[in-house]
Amino acid sequence: MKAFQLESFGLDGLAMRDIPTPVPGLGQVLVALKAASLNYRDLLMIKGIYDKRMPLPLIPLSDGAGEVVAIGSGVTKLNVGDRVAGAFFQSWIAGPITREKSRYSLGGPRQGMLATHVLLDEAGAVPIPSHLSYAEAATLPCAGVTAWNALFADDPIKPGDSVLVQGTGGVSMFALQFARAAGANVVVTSSSNEKLERAKALGATATINYNEIPNWGAEVRRLTNGGVDCVVEVGGAGTLKQSLDAVAYGGRIQVIGVLSGAVGEIPTTSILHKAVRLQGIYVGSVEMFNSMNRAIEANKLLPVIGSTFPFENALEALKLMESAGHFGKIVITIEP
């Protein structure tokens, strides 16, 4: 099989190699991948920022979808020919996250999806909605499940609630679509007016250009008459202060990403005075994945794909991610 292997940290450490196709063992399936998608985590992993101790060589990328082409002994729920996507955490099937459940994420430390074939655990190979293409399904495991977890897993948003999403990347666009399908109002921030217009076309009820309005937290409060019920916080340290300004009393901030930095000051008085719930979101379980898929199927939702690259041009796809010039998801198509 063909695979991109990370042999040293950095984009120039990626090389396409011919390596043996793995054979499924007990409880495993072999999937011929048709598409993979990028997450910001993949870029951090490749650069050695995510974990400098990660053993190499590593096949990067956590998200992909394809067809089951072989099954190992003990597999009872999947058959050759089934269309599946790989769950980000192969060992987090249901219930709350634990250290043990979070140890075996695809694309590091477990081998990932930038390859023509991958081994998955049967329990971590999730059937995909019938109306989605492989490219669309490849966007679901990390960004889709993360957005679903943030909005519905613990304290589900309700019709009439208000949600703030930051930027127009994969998690944010999934959150926009899921929240609107649930009857919530959604405010979207971005530095690009062109991207904000595209967000409006997807259902955003209000938009803010944060370059034009640096104190956008106050603007969110004005637009929502007091603040949003839920913030999907993908920025991290650089945006948390504004998010605390934007959230309503008794609201919650779902902390997902570190796009604007991993370390910064936390205005704890705002958390106390507004009784804000601050929760970390680390993708989600297979159970959440299946719940999300049922909602996607029922509403015939289509993931937002901004750019598509062929397998051999995977490095160009990663450079686009690095430039932050994308809208929605970046997908890599794979032909065995």
Secondary structure, DSSP 8 states (H G I E B T S, - for coil): -EEEEE-SSSGGGEEEEE-------TTEEEEEEEEEE--HHHHHHHHTSS-TT--SSB---SEEEEEEEEE-TT--S--TT-EEEE-SBTT--SSS--TTTTS-BBTTTB--SSBSEEEEEGGGEEE--TTS-HHHHTTIIIIIHHHHIIIIISS---TT-EEEEESSBHHHHHHHHHHHHTT-EEEEEES-HHHHHHHHHTT-SEEEETTT-S-HHHHHHHHHTS-EEEEEE-S-TTTHHHHHHHEEEEEEEEE---TT-S-----HHHHHHTT-EEEE-----HHHHHHHHHHHHHHT----EEEEEEGGGHHHHHHHHHHT--SBEEEEE---
